[in-house]
Amino acid sequence: MKFNLSAVLLLSFLFFSCSITAQKSYGDLYQPTADAAVDINALSAKAKAENKHVLLQVGGNWCVWCYRFHDFVAKNDTLQGIVDDNFLVYHLNYSKENTNEEILAGYRFPQRFGFPVFVILDGDGHLLHTQDSALLESGDGYDPKKVEGFLMSWTVEALDPASYEEKN
């Protein structure tokens, strides 16, 4: 079987160009040079003032599933509304340039679940929950009901004892 070298090269170029464009379609979600400790402390204080929690999405610009999750939530009005109403989001970098090892150790090594992994913090910056993103998938992508259940389970209201008091 003969291969047309120019066709193979052209197809290869198009494939890699599309892959790079798809991965960078949001710009750089993760900032390897950011001072994540300072950023997270500031975001926690803001979350406390706004009666919200912090949602850390741990991953990297190399992680296609990180971009898929970001895109999945952004394109789903219900999920984006839940996030906007209840969380302040921070994309915590994990890459060869910066693993944020010390920060992740303080959150009990969430990277053990793979990427992306989600960490929920309260307004004081305390760890409330770590979520393995694989448990939010169904078939070839994320499941809207699973993601909604995860998010709703970790809102300020969901953790407020007053939400569970019997009304007489």
C-alpha positions as CSV (number, residue, x, y, z in Angstrom):
1,M,0.0,0.0,0.0
2,K,1.4,3.4,-1.0
3,F,1.1,6.4,1.2
4,N,1.0,9.9,-0.1
5,L,3.6,11.6,2.1
6,S,2.2,15.1,1.6
7,A,-1.4,13.9,2.6
8,V,-0.1,12.2,5.7
9,L,1.9,15.3,6.7
10,L,-1.0,17.6,6.0
11,L,-3.4,15.4,8.1
12,S,-0.8,15.2,10.9
13,F,-0.5,19.0,10.9
14,L,-4.2,19.5,11.0
15,F,-4.7,16.9,13.8
16,F,-2.0,18.5,16.0
17,S,-3.2,22.0,15.2
18,C,-6.8,21.1,16.2
19,S,-5.6,19.4,19.3
20,I,-3.6,22.4,20.4
21,T,-6.5,24.8,19.6
22,A,-9.0,22.7,21.5
23,Q,-6.8,22.5,24.5
24,K,-6.2,26.2,24.6
25,S,-9.7,27.3,23.8
26,Y,-10.2,28.9,27.2
27,G,-6.7,30.3,27.4
28,D,-4.7,29.0,30.3
29,L,-7.1,27.9,33.1
30,Y,-4.1,27.1,35.3
31,Q,-1.3,29.5,36.2
32,P,1.9,27.6,37.1
33,T,3.6,30.8,38.3
34,A,0.7,32.0,40.5
35,D,1.2,32.1,44.3
36,A,-1.6,29.7,45.0
37,A,-1.4,30.0,48.7
38,V,-1.9,33.8,48.6
39,D,-4.7,33.4,46.0
40,I,-6.5,30.7,47.9
41,N,-6.3,32.7,51.2
42,A,-7.7,35.8,49.5
43,L,-10.5,33.7,47.8
44,S,-11.4,32.0,51.1
45,A,-11.8,35.4,52.8
46,K,-14.0,36.6,49.9
47,A,-16.0,33.4,50.0
48,K,-16.6,33.9,53.8
49,A,-17.8,37.5,53.1
50,E,-20.1,36.3,50.4
51,N,-21.4,33.2,52.4
52,K,-19.9,30.8,49.8
53,H,-17.4,28.0,49.7
54,V,-14.3,27.7,47.6
55,L,-14.2,25.1,44.8
56,L,-10.6,24.2,43.9
57,Q,-10.3,22.4,40.6
58,V,-6.9,20.8,40.7
59,G,-5.3,20.0,37.4
60,G,-3.2,21.6,34.7
61,N,-3.3,23.1,31.2
62,W,-2.1,19.7,30.0
63,C,-5.3,18.0,31.3
64,V,-8.0,17.5,28.7
65,W,-10.5,16.3,31.3
66,C,-9.9,19.6,33.2
67,Y,-10.9,21.6,30.2
68,R,-13.8,19.2,29.5
69,F,-15.2,19.8,33.0
70,H,-14.8,23.5,32.7
71,D,-16.6,23.5,29.4
72,F,-19.3,21.1,30.7
73,V,-20.2,23.4,33.6
74,A,-20.0,26.6,31.5
75,K,-22.4,25.2,28.9
76,N,-25.0,24.0,31.4
77,D,-27.0,26.9,32.8
78,T,-28.2,24.9,35.8
79,L,-24.7,23.8,36.8
80,Q,-23.1,27.2,36.1
81,G,-25.9,28.8,38.2
82,I,-25.2,26.5,41.1
83,V,-21.5,27.3,40.9
84,D,-22.1,31.0,40.6
85,D,-24.5,31.1,43.5
86,N,-22.5,28.9,45.9
87,F,-18.8,28.8,45.1
88,L,-15.8,30.8,44.2
89,V,-13.7,28.8,41.8
90,Y,-9.9,28.5,41.7
91,H,-7.9,26.4,39.2
92,L,-5.0,25.1,41.3
93,N,-2.1,24.2,39.1
94,Y,-0.4,20.8,39.1
95,S,2.2,20.4,36.4
96,K,5.9,19.8,35.9
97,E,6.5,23.5,36.2
98,N,4.7,23.7,39.6
99,T,3.1,20.8,41.5
100,N,2.0,23.0,44.4
101,E,3.1,20.1,46.5
102,E,3.0,21.9,49.9
103,I,-0.5,23.1,49.3
104,L,-1.8,19.8,48.2
105,A,-0.1,18.1,51.2
106,G,-2.2,20.4,53.4
107,Y,-5.3,19.1,51.6
108,R,-4.4,15.5,52.2
109,F,-3.0,14.8,48.8
110,P,-6.0,15.0,46.5
111,Q,-3.9,14.3,43.5
112,R,-4.1,10.7,44.5
113,F,-7.5,10.6,42.6
114,G,-6.1,11.8,39.3
115,F,-7.1,15.0,37.5
116,P,-9.2,17.0,37.7
117,V,-9.8,16.5,41.3
118,F,-12.1,18.9,43.3
119,V,-11.4,20.3,46.8
120,I,-14.1,22.1,48.7
121,L,-13.0,24.7,51.3
122,D,-15.0,26.7,53.7
123,G,-14.7,30.5,54.1
124,D,-11.8,29.9,56.6
125,G,-9.9,27.9,54.1
126,H,-10.5,24.6,55.9
127,L,-10.9,21.4,53.8
128,L,-14.4,20.1,53.7
129,H,-14.4,17.5,51.0
130,T,-12.3,16.0,48.2
131,Q,-14.1,14.7,45.1
132,D,-12.7,12.2,42.7
133,S,-14.0,13.5,39.3
134,A,-14.2,9.9,37.9
135,L,-17.2,9.4,40.1
136,L,-19.0,12.3,38.3
137,E,-18.7,10.6,34.9
138,S,-21.1,8.5,32.9
139,G,-20.3,6.9,29.6
140,D,-17.8,9.2,27.8
141,G,-18.3,12.3,29.8
142,Y,-19.6,14.0,32.9
143,D,-23.1,13.2,34.1
144,P,-25.1,16.4,34.8
145,K,-27.1,14.8,37.7
146,K,-24.0,13.5,39.4
147,V,-22.2,16.9,39.1
148,E,-25.3,18.7,40.3
149,G,-25.6,16.3,43.3
150,F,-21.9,16.8,44.2
151,L,-22.2,20.6,44.0
152,M,-25.5,20.8,45.9
153,S,-24.1,18.5,48.7
154,W,-21.3,21.0,49.5
155,T,-23.0,24.4,49.5
156,V,-23.0,26.5,52.7
157,E,-26.8,25.8,53.0
158,A,-26.3,22.0,52.7
159,L,-23.9,22.1,55.7
160,D,-26.0,24.4,57.8
161,P,-27.6,22.5,60.7
162,A,-30.5,25.0,60.6
163,S,-31.4,23.5,57.2
164,Y,-32.3,20.3,58.9
165,E,-34.3,21.5,61.9
166,E,-37.9,20.4,62.1
167,K,-40.4,23.1,61.4
168,N,-43.4,23.0,63.8
